[in-house]
Amino acid sequence: MRARSKLNILISFLAVVGLFAKAEAITVRVAVPTLSMVVIAFTVAKEKGYYRDEGLDVDLVVMRDTLGISALIGGNADFASMSGAGLTAILGGMPLRFAYTSFYRPMFWLYAKPEFQDIKALKGKRIGVTGLGSGPDNLLRETLKRNGLEGGRDVTILALGLPSTVATALRTGTVDAGMVSPPFNFIVKDAGFRELVSYLKEDFVELQGSILAKAF
């Protein structure tokens, strides 16, 4: 009886310790633009329980690029993974800093309707991006500039929100071209759209899969 009593006490103690440990898990909110390959390091870490092993309850919140940076600045997110929009904010004087990045090439593709053979053919057309001031938006505007076009004047650039929305807008004809990321580049390619630019092959550098935090 005495041994059984001690065993019951030990089990109860371990249960209480377990509950206490769970209660002590720190909730961390990370704003991400998508749950695709762009942030695969973070999604895999969450699925494998690496965050949990470190006492963290990480919540990956999907939102468009510029909104994620606003959430970070306003304190509604603890970290953000929007490198392009984040860099724009930093250059604008916002107190943010890069804490981590996993890839230096932009994982974006510019796809268009099959009748458009090159960038210059997009003059007067509509191109979809996730958000104005985002990484894809900045890449697109520089590409247009190199081809003698100005975004907003020669080409209409539409902020459509999530990467999936950009791909859908391209497939439904709402836009004539769109800046897409994995896996949507494969989807629009299979649907017959033409790849105009693969930014993996260009001389652009963007810190993909990044973590931005407030600078203290």
DAGIHU-V639305 format. One record per residue. N is the residue number from 0. RES is the residue in one small letter. SS is DSSP state (h for helix, s for strand, l for the rest). PSI is psi as a letter, one per 30 degrees, with the letter a starting at -180 (* if undefined). NEAR is the number of other ideal C-beta (glycine too) atoms within 8 Angstrom. Layout:
BEGIN
N_RES_SS_PSI_NEAR + N_RES_SS_PSI_NEAR
END
This chain:
BEGIN
0_m_l_e_4 + 1_r_h_e_5 + 2_a_h_e_6 + 3_r_h_e_7 + 4_s_h_e_8 + 5_k_h_e_8 + 6_l_h_e_8 + 7_n_h_e_8 + 8_i_h_e_8 + 9_l_h_e_8 + 10_i_h_e_8 + 11_s_h_e_8 + 12_f_h_e_8 + 13_l_h_e_8 + 14_a_h_e_8 + 15_v_h_e_8 + 16_v_h_e_8 + 17_g_h_e_8 + 18_l_h_e_8 + 19_f_h_e_8 + 20_a_h_e_9 + 21_k_h_e_7 + 22_a_h_f_6 + 23_e_l_f_7 + 24_a_l_k_10 + 25_i_s_k_7 + 26_t_s_k_7 + 27_v_s_k_11 + 28_r_s_k_10 + 29_v_s_j_15 + 30_a_s_k_15 + 31_v_s_k_16 + 32_p_l_f_15 + 33_t_l_l_11 + 34_l_l_h_7 + 35_s_l_a_11 + 36_m_h_f_8 + 37_v_h_e_13 + 38_v_h_h_14 + 39_i_h_e_9 + 40_a_h_e_8 + 41_f_h_e_13 + 42_t_h_e_10 + 43_v_h_e_8 + 44_a_h_e_10 + 45_k_h_e_11 + 46_e_h_e_6 + 47_k_l_f_6 + 48_g_l_g_7 + 49_y_h_e_8 + 50_y_h_e_11 + 51_r_h_e_9 + 52_d_h_f_6 + 53_e_l_g_6 + 54_g_l_g_8 + 55_l_s_k_10 + 56_d_s_j_9 + 57_v_s_k_10 + 58_d_s_j_8 + 59_l_s_j_11 + 60_v_s_j_11 + 61_v_s_k_8 + 62_m_l_l_9 + 63_r_l_l_12 + 64_d_h_e_15 + 65_t_h_e_12 + 66_l_h_e_10 + 67_g_h_e_18 + 68_i_h_e_17 + 69_s_h_e_8 + 70_a_h_e_13 + 71_l_h_e_18 + 72_i_h_e_10 + 73_g_h_f_6 + 74_g_l_g_5 + 75_n_l_f_6 + 76_a_l_k_12 + 77_d_l_e_7 + 78_f_s_l_13 + 79_a_s_l_14 + 80_s_s_h_16 + 81_m_l_i_17 + 82_s_h_e_14 + 83_g_h_e_15 + 84_a_h_e_15 + 85_g_h_e_15 + 86_l_h_e_10 + 87_t_h_e_10 + 88_a_h_e_11 + 89_i_h_e_10 + 90_l_h_f_6 + 91_g_l_g_6 + 92_g_l_g_5 + 93_m_l_k_8 + 94_p_l_i_6 + 95_l_s_l_13 + 96_r_s_l_9 + 97_f_s_k_10 + 98_a_s_f_7 + 99_y_s_k_6 + 100_t_l_k_11 + 101_s_l_f_7 + 102_f_s_k_8 + 103_y_l_f_7 + 104_r_l_k_10 + 105_p_l_k_13 + 106_m_l_i_11 + 107_f_l_l_11 + 108_w_s_k_11 + 109_l_s_j_16 + 110_y_s_k_14 + 111_a_s_l_13 + 112_k_l_k_10 + 113_p_l_f_7 + 114_e_l_f_5 + 115_f_l_j_13 + 116_q_l_f_5 + 117_d_l_l_7 + 118_i_h_e_11 + 119_k_h_f_8 + 120_a_h_f_10 + 121_l_h_g_15 + 122_k_l_k_8 + 123_g_l_g_5 + 124_k_l_l_12 + 125_r_s_k_11 + 126_i_s_k_17 + 127_g_s_k_15 + 128_v_s_l_16 + 129_t_l_e_16 + 130_g_l_k_13 + 131_l_l_k_8 + 132_g_l_f_10 + 133_s_l_l_17 + 134_g_h_e_14 + 135_p_h_e_14 + 136_d_h_e_17 + 137_n_h_e_11 + 138_l_h_e_15 + 139_l_h_e_14 + 140_r_h_e_11 + 141_e_h_e_9 + 142_t_h_e_12 + 143_l_h_e_14 + 144_k_h_e_10 + 145_r_h_f_6 + 146_n_l_g_9 + 147_g_l_g_5 + 148_l_l_l_12 + 149_e_l_k_9 + 150_g_s_k_13 + 151_g_l_f_6 + 152_r_l_e_5 + 153_d_l_f_8 + 154_v_s_k_15 + 155_t_s_k_7 + 156_i_s_k_14 + 157_l_s_k_11 + 158_a_s_j_11 + 159_l_l_f_12 + 160_g_l_c_8 + 161_l_l_l_11 + 162_p_h_e_12 + 163_s_h_e_8 + 164_t_h_e_11 + 165_v_h_e_18 + 166_a_h_e_13 + 167_t_h_e_9 + 168_a_h_e_13 + 169_l_h_e_17 + 170_r_h_e_10 + 171_t_h_f_6 + 172_g_l_g_6 + 173_t_l_e_9 + 174_v_l_l_14 + 175_d_l_f_9 + 176_a_s_l_15 + 177_g_s_k_16 + 178_m_s_j_15 + 179_v_s_l_14 + 180_s_l_l_14 + 181_p_l_k_9 + 182_p_l_g_7 + 183_f_h_f_13 + 184_n_h_e_12 + 185_f_h_e_8 + 186_i_h_e_10 + 187_v_h_f_14 + 188_k_h_e_9 + 189_d_h_f_6 + 190_a_l_f_7 + 191_g_l_g_4 + 192_f_l_l_12 + 193_r_s_k_9 + 194_e_s_j_10 + 195_l_s_e_11 + 196_v_s_k_9 + 197_s_s_j_7 + 198_y_l_f_14 + 199_l_l_f_7 + 200_k_l_f_4 + 201_e_l_l_9 + 202_d_l_g_3 + 203_f_l_k_9 + 204_v_l_k_7 + 205_e_l_k_12 + 206_l_l_j_11 + 207_q_s_l_13 + 208_g_l_h_12 + 209_s_l_l_13 + 210_i_s_k_11 + 211_l_s_k_15 + 212_a_s_l_10 + 213_k_s_k_8 + 214_a_l_k_6 + 215_f_l_*_2
END
